[in-house]
Amino acid sequence: MRRFEAEKASGIENTMLWYGINKFNLTVDNAINMLNSIEVYACKCYDTTSSHKAAVKALTSIDDVNNYNYKTGYPDKVNL
């Protein structure tokens, strides 16, 4: 994020992201928006996991723990 903020502050409009050997050209604004989307997604996942951990700790029987669905409540994956 710091890179893209620095590029934007310097007046640079286009940047690139690398994924392995693949280079993706995009605007700095799009790169910042993508990283913001990933951050929000990660925070929602963390909050959901924390909620599940608290719920499991409150369970009082093995059957309740075995039947607990820890997969619910997570956000849809980010579509970049």
N, C-alpha and C positions, 0 to 999 in steps of 0.2 A: 504494500500500500504506500509506503514511504516513497518508493521509486516513482509511482504514478503521481503522487501529490507534488513531488519535486519537478517532474516533467511538466505538469500542468502549470505550476507557479513560474516555470521558465518559458512558458508560451508554446511548449511542444504540444502538438495536437494529436499526433499518431505515435503509437508504441507497438511493442510486440510481446507476446508471451510464448514461451517454449514449453512443449510437452514432449520430452524425449528428444527426438531429432526433428520434430515438427514445429514449425514456426507459424504463429498466428498473428497477423497484423490487425490492429484494431485502434479505435480512437482511445485516447487517454480517459475520456469520460466513460466509455464503455468498459474499460478495464477496471476503473474505480467502482462502477455499478456492479460488475461481476463479483468483485471481492466483497463488496457490501452484502450482496445476496448470499454469498458463501458464509460470511460471518453471522448473519441473521439465522441462516439454516443451522449452523453449528450451535448457536446459543439455544435455539428451540430444541435441538436434539439433547443438549446437555440438560436443559430444564426437565425434559421428559424423562430422561434417565434418572435424574435426581428424584423426581416424583415417584418413579417405580421403586427405587431403592428404599425410600421412606415407607411406601406402601407395604413392601415385602417385610421390612423390619417390624411393622405393626401386626403382621399376621401371627396367629397363635397356634396353628396346627400344621403338621406336615402336609396334610391334604390340601389345605388352603395355599400353601407355598407351591405344591406341585400343580395345582390348578390355576395359578395366577398367570395371566396373559401379559407378559412383559413387552410384547410387540406392539401394543396399541398406543395410539396417541402421538406417534412420530409424524413429523411433517413430510409432505411429498418431497422427493429429491429435487434439488435445484436444477432447473433446465437452463443450461447456458447455451 
